[in-house]
């Protein structure tokens, strides 16, 4: 921090949060890239991690409908529609990853690598 705001504790705290937030996003992006590469290579661990992360995301989305019940920023119907638009593709991806043929495709790659 430079200038007149450099001594203000709130300004320093906000700058620190910006740096920490940026670092956190870079870390999450790196994890997402590794997971995407694992899915593209049909690694079983990537399928399992994807299933778990999608399920956690769906659970958090459902909970968010009820968590802010008394503190509505937008009306109820648009909120439910937006939540549904977020949850529908996630539920579809989860259903696809749980299909037997998809599980078999991920497992076949593991079988070939052990030979």
DSSP file (Angstrom, degrees, kcal/mol; ACC not computed):
  #  RESIDUE AA STRUCTURE BP1 BP2  ACC     N-H-->O    O-->H-N    N-H-->O    O-->H-N    TCO  KAPPA ALPHA  PHI   PSI    X-CA   Y-CA   Z-CA
    1    1 A X              0   0    0      0, 0.0     2,-0.3     0, 0.0    11,-0.0   0.000 360.0 360.0 360.0 134.5    0.0    0.0    0.0
    2    2 A X        +     0   0    0      5,-0.0     3,-0.5     3,-0.0     2,-0.1  -0.867 360.0  30.2-128.9 165.3    1.3    3.4   -0.9
    3    3 A X  S >  S-     0   0    0     -2,-0.3     3,-1.1     1,-0.2     4,-0.2  -0.422 110.9 -31.4  88.0-160.3   -0.1    6.9   -0.5
    4    4 A X  G >  S+     0   0    0      1,-0.2     3,-0.5     2,-0.1    -1,-0.2   0.738 132.6  55.8 -70.9 -25.0   -2.5    8.3    2.1
    5    5 A X  G >  S+     0   0    0     -3,-0.5     3,-1.0     1,-0.2    -1,-0.2   0.465  78.7  95.1 -86.9  -1.2   -4.4    5.1    2.7
    6    6 A X  G <  S+     0   0    0     -3,-1.1    -1,-0.2     1,-0.3    -2,-0.1   0.777  85.8  47.0 -65.0 -26.2   -1.3    3.0    3.5
    7    7 A X  G <  S+     0   0    0     -3,-0.5     2,-0.4    -4,-0.2    -1,-0.3   0.594  86.5 104.2 -89.9 -11.0   -1.7    3.6    7.3
    8    8 A X    <>  -     0   0    0     -3,-1.0     4,-1.9     1,-0.2     5,-0.2  -0.589  62.4-151.0 -76.6 122.7   -5.4    2.7    7.4
    9    9 A X  H  > S+     0   0    0     -2,-0.4     4,-2.4     1,-0.2     5,-0.2   0.854  94.8  54.7 -63.3 -35.7   -5.9   -0.8    8.8
   10   10 A X  H  > S+     0   0    0      2,-0.2     4,-2.5     1,-0.2    -1,-0.2   0.901 107.4  49.9 -66.1 -39.8   -9.1   -1.3    6.8
   11   11 A X  H  > S+     0   0    0      2,-0.2     4,-2.2     1,-0.2    -1,-0.2   0.905 111.8  47.7 -64.9 -41.3   -7.3   -0.6    3.5
   12   12 A X  H  X S+     0   0    0     -4,-1.9     4,-2.4     2,-0.2    -2,-0.2   0.902 112.0  50.4 -65.9 -40.6   -4.5   -3.0    4.3
   13   13 A X  H  X S+     0   0    0     -4,-2.4     4,-2.3     2,-0.2    -2,-0.2   0.911 110.6  48.9 -64.2 -42.4   -7.0   -5.7    5.3
   14   14 A X  H  X S+     0   0    0     -4,-2.5     4,-2.0     2,-0.2    -1,-0.2   0.904 111.3  49.6 -64.8 -41.1   -9.0   -5.2    2.1
   15   15 A X  H  X S+     0   0    0     -4,-2.2     4,-2.1     2,-0.2    -2,-0.2   0.908 110.8  50.7 -63.5 -41.0   -5.7   -5.4    0.1
   16   16 A X  H  X S+     0   0    0     -4,-2.4     4,-2.6     1,-0.2    -2,-0.2   0.893 108.9  51.0 -63.0 -40.1   -4.8   -8.6    1.9
   17   17 A X  H  X S+     0   0    0     -4,-2.3     4,-2.7     1,-0.2    -1,-0.2   0.874 108.5  52.8 -65.4 -35.8   -8.2  -10.2    1.3
   18   18 A X  H  X S+     0   0    0     -4,-2.0     4,-2.3     2,-0.2    -2,-0.2   0.915 111.1  45.6 -64.3 -42.8   -7.7   -9.4   -2.4
   19   19 A X  H  X S+     0   0    0     -4,-2.1     4,-2.4     2,-0.2    -2,-0.2   0.932 115.2  46.8 -65.5 -45.9   -4.4  -11.1   -2.5
   20   20 A X  H  X S+     0   0    0     -4,-2.6     4,-2.5     1,-0.2    -2,-0.2   0.895 112.7  50.2 -64.3 -39.6   -5.7  -14.1   -0.6
   21   21 A X  H  X S+     0   0    0     -4,-2.7     4,-2.3     2,-0.2    -1,-0.2   0.912 110.8  48.9 -64.3 -42.4   -8.7  -14.3   -2.8
   22   22 A X  H  X S+     0   0    0     -4,-2.3     4,-2.0     2,-0.2    -2,-0.2   0.909 112.2  48.3 -63.4 -42.6   -6.7  -14.2   -6.0
   23   23 A X  H  X S+     0   0    0     -4,-2.4     4,-2.4     2,-0.2    -2,-0.2   0.908 110.4  52.1 -63.6 -42.1   -4.3  -16.9   -4.7
   24   24 A X  H  X S+     0   0    0     -4,-2.5     4,-2.6     1,-0.2    -2,-0.2   0.908 109.3  49.5 -61.4 -42.1   -7.3  -19.1   -3.7
   25   25 A X  H  X S+     0   0    0     -4,-2.3     4,-2.3     2,-0.2    -1,-0.2   0.887 110.2  50.2 -66.0 -38.1   -8.8  -18.7   -7.2
   26   26 A X  H  X S+     0   0    0     -4,-2.0     4,-2.1     2,-0.2    -2,-0.2   0.905 111.2  49.5 -64.4 -40.6   -5.5  -19.7   -8.8
   27   27 A X  H  X S+     0   0    0     -4,-2.4     4,-2.1     2,-0.2    -2,-0.2   0.928 112.1  47.2 -63.3 -46.2   -5.3  -22.7   -6.6
   28   28 A X  H  X S+     0   0    0     -4,-2.6     4,-2.5     1,-0.2    -2,-0.2   0.867 110.0  53.6 -64.4 -36.3   -8.9  -23.8   -7.4
   29   29 A X  H  X S+     0   0    0     -4,-2.3     4,-2.3     2,-0.2    -1,-0.2   0.903 108.0  50.4 -64.5 -40.2   -8.2  -23.3  -11.1
   30   30 A X  H  X S+     0   0    0     -4,-2.1     4,-2.2     2,-0.2    -2,-0.2   0.903 110.8  48.7 -63.3 -41.4   -5.1  -25.5  -10.9
   31   31 A X  H  X S+     0   0    0     -4,-2.1     4,-2.4     1,-0.2    -2,-0.2   0.909 110.9  51.0 -64.0 -41.6   -7.2  -28.2   -9.1
   32   32 A X  H  X S+     0   0    0     -4,-2.5     4,-2.6     2,-0.2    -2,-0.2   0.885 109.2  50.7 -63.6 -38.8   -9.9  -27.9  -11.8
   33   33 A X  H  X S+     0   0    0     -4,-2.3     4,-2.4     2,-0.2    -1,-0.2   0.924 111.0  48.4 -65.0 -43.8   -7.3  -28.3  -14.6
   34   34 A X  H  X S+     0   0    0     -4,-2.2     4,-2.1     2,-0.2    -2,-0.2   0.911 113.2  47.8 -62.1 -42.0   -5.9  -31.4  -13.0
   35   35 A X  H  X S+     0   0    0     -4,-2.4     4,-2.4     2,-0.2    -2,-0.2   0.915 111.0  50.8 -65.2 -42.7   -9.4  -32.8  -12.5
   36   36 A X  H  X S+     0   0    0     -4,-2.6     4,-2.5     1,-0.2    -2,-0.2   0.901 110.0  49.8 -62.3 -40.8  -10.3  -32.0  -16.2
   37   37 A X  H  X S+     0   0    0     -4,-2.4     4,-1.7     1,-0.2    -1,-0.2   0.894 110.4  51.2 -64.8 -38.3   -7.1  -33.7  -17.4
   38   38 A X  H  <>S+     0   0    0     -4,-2.1     5,-2.9     2,-0.2    -2,-0.2   0.892 110.9  47.5 -64.4 -40.0   -8.0  -36.8  -15.3
   39   39 A X  H ><5S+     0   0    0     -4,-2.4     3,-1.5     3,-0.2    -2,-0.2   0.916 110.5  51.5 -67.7 -42.5  -11.5  -36.9  -16.7
   40   40 A X  H 3<5S+     0   0    0     -4,-2.5    -1,-0.2     1,-0.3    -2,-0.2   0.827 111.3  47.8 -64.4 -30.0  -10.2  -36.6  -20.3
   41   41 A X  T 3<5S-     0   0    0     -4,-1.7    -1,-0.3    -5,-0.2    -2,-0.2   0.368 115.1-121.1 -89.1   5.0   -7.8  -39.4  -19.7
   42   42 A X  T < 5 +     0   0    0     -3,-1.5     2,-0.4     1,-0.2    68,-0.2   0.872  47.0 173.5  58.0  42.8  -10.7  -41.5  -18.2
   43   43 A X     >< -     0   0    0     -5,-2.9     4,-1.5     1,-0.1     3,-0.4  -0.657  33.5-138.7 -79.8 134.2   -9.0  -41.9  -14.8
   44   44 A X  H  > S+     0   0    0     -2,-0.4     4,-2.2    62,-0.3     5,-0.2   0.870 102.1  57.8 -62.6 -37.6  -11.3  -43.5  -12.2
   45   45 A X  H  > S+     0   0    0      1,-0.2     4,-2.7     2,-0.2    -1,-0.2   0.871 104.5  52.5 -61.1 -35.6  -10.2  -41.2   -9.4
   46   46 A X  H  > S+     0   0    0     -3,-0.4     4,-2.3     2,-0.2    -1,-0.2   0.873 107.8  50.8 -68.8 -36.9  -11.3  -38.2  -11.6
   47   47 A X  H  X S+     0   0    0     -4,-1.5     4,-2.4     2,-0.2    -2,-0.2   0.924 113.1  45.8 -64.5 -43.8  -14.8  -39.7  -12.1
   48   48 A X  H  X S+     0   0    0     -4,-2.2     4,-2.5     2,-0.2    -2,-0.2   0.927 113.4  48.1 -66.8 -45.0  -15.2  -40.3   -8.3
   49   49 A X  H  X S+     0   0    0     -4,-2.7     4,-2.7     1,-0.2     5,-0.2   0.890 112.2  50.8 -62.9 -38.4  -13.9  -36.8   -7.4
   50   50 A X  H  X S+     0   0    0     -4,-2.3     4,-2.6     2,-0.2     5,-0.2   0.922 109.9  49.4 -64.2 -44.1  -16.3  -35.3  -10.0
   51   51 A X  H  X S+     0   0    0     -4,-2.4     4,-2.4     1,-0.2    -2,-0.2   0.935 113.9  45.9 -59.9 -47.0  -19.2  -37.2   -8.6
   52   52 A X  H  X S+     0   0    0     -4,-2.5     4,-2.5     1,-0.2    -2,-0.2   0.929 114.2  47.1 -64.3 -45.3  -18.4  -36.1   -5.1
   53   53 A X  H  X S+     0   0    0     -4,-2.7     4,-2.3     1,-0.2    -1,-0.2   0.886 113.2  48.3 -68.0 -37.3  -17.9  -32.5   -6.0
   54   54 A X  H  X S+     0   0    0     -4,-2.6     4,-2.5    -5,-0.2    -1,-0.2   0.915 112.3  49.4 -66.4 -41.8  -21.1  -32.3   -8.1
   55   55 A X  H  X S+     0   0    0     -4,-2.4     4,-2.5    -5,-0.2    -2,-0.2   0.909 111.8  48.2 -64.1 -41.6  -23.1  -33.9   -5.3
   56   56 A X  H  X S+     0   0    0     -4,-2.5     4,-2.6     2,-0.2    -1,-0.2   0.910 111.7  50.7 -64.4 -41.3  -21.6  -31.4   -2.7
   57   57 A X  H  X S+     0   0    0     -4,-2.3     4,-2.1     2,-0.2    -2,-0.2   0.907 110.6  48.3 -62.4 -42.3  -22.4  -28.5   -5.1
   58   58 A X  H  X S+     0   0    0     -4,-2.5     4,-2.4     2,-0.2    -2,-0.2   0.919 112.0  50.0 -63.6 -43.1  -26.0  -29.7   -5.5
   59   59 A X  H  X S+     0   0    0     -4,-2.5     4,-2.5     1,-0.2    -2,-0.2   0.917 111.4  47.8 -61.8 -43.6  -26.4  -30.1   -1.8
   60   60 A X  H  X S+     0   0    0     -4,-2.6     4,-2.0     2,-0.2    -1,-0.2   0.866 110.6  52.5 -65.4 -35.8  -25.0  -26.6   -1.2
   61   61 A X  H  X S+     0   0    0     -4,-2.1     4,-0.9     2,-0.2    -2,-0.2   0.916 110.7  46.6 -66.4 -42.8  -27.3  -25.2   -3.8
   62   62 A X  H >X S+     0   0    0     -4,-2.4     3,-0.8     1,-0.2     4,-0.8   0.928 112.8  50.1 -64.0 -44.5  -30.4  -26.8   -2.2
   63   63 A X  H >X S+     0   0    0     -4,-2.5     4,-2.4     1,-0.2     3,-0.8   0.852 102.5  61.6 -62.3 -33.9  -29.3  -25.6    1.2
   64   64 A X  H 3X S+     0   0    0     -4,-2.0     4,-0.9     1,-0.3    -1,-0.2   0.767  94.8  62.4 -67.1 -23.5  -28.8  -22.0   -0.2
   65   65 A X  H << S+     0   0    0     -4,-0.9    -1,-0.3    -3,-0.8    -2,-0.2   0.869 116.7  29.5 -64.5 -34.9  -32.5  -21.9   -1.0
   66   66 A X  H X< S+     0   0    0     -3,-0.8     3,-1.2    -4,-0.8    -2,-0.2   0.697 107.3  70.8 -99.0 -22.4  -33.4  -22.3    2.6
   67   67 A X  H 3< S+     0   0    0     -4,-2.4     3,-0.3     1,-0.3    -3,-0.1   0.863 106.4  37.0 -66.8 -36.9  -30.4  -20.6    4.3
   68   68 A X  T >< S+     0   0    0     -4,-0.9     3,-1.1     1,-0.2    -1,-0.3  -0.051  77.4 129.6-105.6  31.3  -31.3  -17.1    3.3
   69   69 A X  T <  S+     0   0    0     -3,-1.2     3,-0.4     1,-0.3    -1,-0.2   0.875  78.5  38.4 -56.0 -43.0  -35.1  -17.5    3.7
   70   70 A X  T 3  S+     0   0    0     -3,-0.3    -1,-0.3     1,-0.2     2,-0.2   0.538 113.2  58.7 -86.1  -6.3  -35.5  -14.4    5.8
   71   71 A X  S <  S+     0   0    0     -3,-1.1     2,-0.3    -4,-0.0    -1,-0.2  -0.455  72.0 175.1-121.5  58.4  -33.0  -12.3    3.9
   72   72 A X        +     0   0    0     -3,-0.4     3,-0.1    -2,-0.2    -3,-0.1  -0.482  16.6 176.2 -72.8 126.9  -34.3  -12.3    0.3
   73   73 A X  S    S+     0   0    0     -2,-0.3     2,-0.3     1,-0.2    -1,-0.2   0.756  76.4  25.5 -94.3 -34.2  -32.5  -10.2   -2.1
   74   74 A X  S    S-     0   0    0      1,-0.1    -1,-0.2     2,-0.0     5,-0.0  -0.886 102.6 -82.3-125.4 159.0  -34.6  -11.3   -5.1
   75   75 A X     >  -     0   0    0     -2,-0.3     4,-1.7    -3,-0.1     5,-0.1  -0.117  42.6-110.6 -59.4 160.8  -38.1  -12.6   -5.2
   76   76 A X  H  > S+     0   0    0      1,-0.2     4,-2.6     2,-0.2     5,-0.2   0.904 110.4  52.3 -63.3 -47.2  -38.8  -16.3   -4.5
   77   77 A X  H  > S+     0   0    0      1,-0.2     4,-2.5     2,-0.2     5,-0.2   0.937 111.2  44.9 -63.4 -48.8  -39.8  -17.4   -8.0
   78   78 A X  H  > S+     0   0    0      1,-0.2     4,-2.7     2,-0.2    -1,-0.2   0.882 112.8  53.9 -61.2 -34.2  -36.8  -16.0   -9.8
   79   79 A X  H  X S+     0   0    0     -4,-1.7     4,-2.4     2,-0.2    -2,-0.2   0.934 110.2  45.4 -63.2 -45.6  -34.6  -17.4   -7.1
   80   80 A X  H  X S+     0   0    0     -4,-2.6     4,-2.5     2,-0.2    -2,-0.2   0.903 113.1  50.8 -65.0 -40.8  -36.0  -20.9   -7.5
   81   81 A X  H  X S+     0   0    0     -4,-2.5     4,-2.6    -5,-0.2    -2,-0.2   0.928 111.4  47.7 -63.2 -44.8  -35.8  -20.6  -11.3
   82   82 A X  H  X S+     0   0    0     -4,-2.7     4,-1.5     2,-0.2    -2,-0.2   0.909 112.1  49.7 -63.4 -41.5  -32.1  -19.6  -11.1
   83   83 A X  H  X S+     0   0    0     -4,-2.4     4,-2.4     1,-0.2    -1,-0.2   0.905 111.4  49.3 -63.4 -40.7  -31.3  -22.4   -8.7
   84   84 A X  H  X S+     0   0    0     -4,-2.5     4,-2.7     1,-0.2    -2,-0.2   0.909 108.0  53.2 -65.0 -41.3  -33.0  -24.9  -11.0
   85   85 A X  H  X S+     0   0    0     -4,-2.6     4,-0.6     1,-0.2    -1,-0.2   0.807 113.7  44.5 -63.9 -28.2  -31.1  -23.6  -14.0
   86   86 A X  H  X S+     0   0    0     -4,-1.5     4,-0.8    -5,-0.2    -2,-0.2   0.863 116.9  44.6 -78.8 -39.1  -27.9  -24.1  -12.0
   87   87 A X  H  X S+     0   0    0     -4,-2.4     4,-3.0     1,-0.2     5,-0.3   0.804  99.2  69.3 -79.8 -30.1  -28.9  -27.6  -10.7
   88   88 A X  H  X S+     0   0    0     -4,-2.7     4,-2.1     1,-0.2    -1,-0.2   0.936 103.6  40.5 -59.7 -51.5  -30.3  -29.1  -13.9
   89   89 A X  H  X S+     0   0    0     -4,-0.6     4,-2.5     1,-0.2    -1,-0.2   0.883 115.8  52.6 -65.6 -34.2  -27.0  -29.4  -15.7
   90   90 A X  H  X S+     0   0    0     -4,-0.8     4,-2.4     2,-0.2    -2,-0.2   0.923 110.1  47.3 -65.6 -42.9  -25.2  -30.6  -12.6
   91   91 A X  H  X S+     0   0    0     -4,-3.0     4,-2.5     2,-0.2    -1,-0.2   0.880 111.6  51.8 -64.6 -37.2  -27.8  -33.3  -12.0
   92   92 A X  H  X S+     0   0    0     -4,-2.1     4,-2.3    -5,-0.3    -2,-0.2   0.917 110.4  47.8 -65.7 -42.7  -27.5  -34.3  -15.6
   93   93 A X  H  X S+     0   0    0     -4,-2.5     4,-2.4     2,-0.2    -2,-0.2   0.907 112.1  50.0 -63.5 -41.1  -23.7  -34.6  -15.3
   94   94 A X  H  X S+     0   0    0     -4,-2.4     4,-1.2     2,-0.2    -2,-0.2   0.923 110.7  49.0 -62.8 -44.2  -24.1  -36.6  -12.1
   95   95 A X  H  < S+     0   0    0     -4,-2.5     4,-0.5     1,-0.2     3,-0.3   0.899 111.5  50.0 -62.5 -40.4  -26.5  -39.0  -13.7
   96   96 A X  H >< S+     0   0    0     -4,-2.3     3,-1.2     1,-0.2     6,-0.2   0.916 108.5  51.5 -65.0 -42.5  -24.2  -39.4  -16.7
   97   97 A X  H 3< S+     0   0    0     -4,-2.4    -1,-0.2     1,-0.3    -2,-0.2   0.735 108.8  52.8 -67.9 -20.7  -21.2  -40.2  -14.5
   98   98 A X  T 3< S+     0   0    0     -4,-1.2    -1,-0.3    -3,-0.3    -2,-0.2   0.503  81.4 115.2 -92.1  -5.3  -23.2  -42.8  -12.6
   99   99 A X  S <> S-     0   0    0     -3,-1.2     4,-2.5    -4,-0.5     3,-0.3  -0.388  72.3-127.3 -64.7 141.5  -24.3  -44.7  -15.8
  100  100 A X  H  > S+     0   0    0      1,-0.2     4,-2.5     2,-0.2     5,-0.2   0.876 108.5  52.8 -58.1 -38.9  -22.9  -48.2  -15.9
  101  101 A X  H  > S+     0   0    0      2,-0.2     4,-2.0     1,-0.2    -1,-0.2   0.856 110.4  47.5 -68.6 -32.8  -21.4  -47.7  -19.4
  102  102 A X  H  > S+     0   0    0     -3,-0.3     4,-2.2    -6,-0.2     5,-0.2   0.916 112.2  49.4 -71.0 -43.3  -19.6  -44.6  -18.3
  103  103 A X  H  X S+     0   0    0     -4,-2.5     4,-2.1     1,-0.2    -2,-0.2   0.898 111.9  49.7 -59.9 -39.9  -18.3  -46.4  -15.2
  104  104 A X  H  X S+     0   0    0     -4,-2.5     4,-2.6    -5,-0.2    -1,-0.2   0.892 107.3  54.0 -66.6 -39.8  -17.2  -49.2  -17.5
  105  105 A X  H  X S+     0   0    0     -4,-2.0     4,-1.1     1,-0.2    -2,-0.2   0.908 111.5  45.0 -62.1 -41.4  -15.4  -46.7  -19.8
  106  106 A X  H  X S+     0   0    0     -4,-2.2     4,-1.1     1,-0.2   -62,-0.3   0.878 115.0  48.8 -68.2 -37.3  -13.4  -45.3  -16.9
  107  107 A X  H  X S+     0   0    0     -4,-2.1     4,-1.9    -5,-0.2    -2,-0.2   0.830 103.1  60.7 -71.8 -32.3  -12.7  -48.8  -15.6
  108  108 A X  H  X S+     0   0    0     -4,-2.6     4,-2.1     1,-0.2    -1,-0.2   0.869 101.6  53.0 -64.5 -36.4  -11.5  -50.1  -19.0
  109  109 A X  H  X S+     0   0    0     -4,-1.1     4,-1.7     1,-0.2    -1,-0.2   0.899 108.6  50.0 -65.7 -39.3   -8.7  -47.6  -19.2
  110  110 A X  H  X S+     0   0    0     -4,-1.1     4,-1.0   -68,-0.2    -1,-0.2   0.876 109.1  52.7 -65.6 -37.0   -7.5  -48.7  -15.8
  111  111 A X  H  < S+     0   0    0     -4,-1.9     4,-0.5     1,-0.2     3,-0.4   0.893 108.7  49.5 -66.0 -39.6   -7.6  -52.3  -16.9
  112  112 A X  H >< S+     0   0    0     -4,-2.1     3,-0.8     1,-0.2    -1,-0.2   0.858 106.9  55.1 -68.3 -34.2   -5.5  -51.6  -20.0
  113  113 A X  H 3< S+     0   0    0     -4,-1.7    -1,-0.2     1,-0.2    -2,-0.2   0.749 103.3  55.8 -72.9 -20.8   -2.9  -49.7  -18.0
  114  114 A X  T 3<        0   0    0     -4,-1.0    -1,-0.2    -3,-0.4    -2,-0.2   0.593 360.0 360.0 -85.6 -10.0   -2.4  -52.7  -15.6
  115  115 A X    <         0   0    0     -3,-0.8    -1,-0.2    -4,-0.5    -2,-0.1   0.468 360.0 360.0 -83.4 360.0   -1.5  -55.1  -18.5
